[in-house]
Amino acid sequence: MPTMYPVTTIAKLFGVSDRRVQQYAQDGIIPKPVNGQYELVGCVRGIINYLQQRAFGKGVAPQDTHLERARLLKAQADMAEIELAERTGALVTVERVETDWLEMVTACRAKMLGIPTKTAYQIAHLENPQEIEKFLKRTIYEALAEMAAYESDEDLSDSIEDGDEGLDAAAATDSEPVGGSEPEAESGSE
């Protein structure tokens, strides 16, 4: 005849509550009690098998509400950190990067395509190919420098809200012609 013990003895043996032992029996992890008594060997084998399955990810373990709550709290904390990082500008969304990149490339394209129109009359009277090359290089470098200092409209509105002086620099750049100052050769030829 198997050795039988009350629920309190089994609970003390495994370091769990009496209710947890009863749940193990309801879930089929350990044998059901007979006249309020639990079979010792069946309970030990059942708990060992249950713990082995949980350790190796087999079987369905009962939900541990404390672990699930901890996971939920961690996920909420992670989302709060992400939102804070977005608001402070430490994290940028993919959509914003794509939009800013597209705006910058479009502005660069417009600047580069505008160079021939803006410089054609300025270099029309130049006869020396080196002077023309020097003038065009300077014009292109100025346009590239302007693009390097490019700020999107959203960045400018952020600067205004923050009281940043970045708007003054952008406005000064926009007021300058793409070709910059007149080339040295032009001033003497008129």
Secondary structure, 3 states (H helix, E strand, C coil): CCCEEEHHHHHHHHCCCHHHHHHHHHCCCCCCCECCEEEHHHHHHHHHHHHHHHHCCCCCCCCCHHHHHHHHHHHHHHHHHHHHHHHHCCCCCHHHHHHHHHHHHHHHHHHHHHHHHHHHHHHCCCCCHHHHHHHHHHHHHHHHHHHHCCCCHHHHHHHHHHCCCHHHHHHHHHHCCCCCCCCHHHHHHC
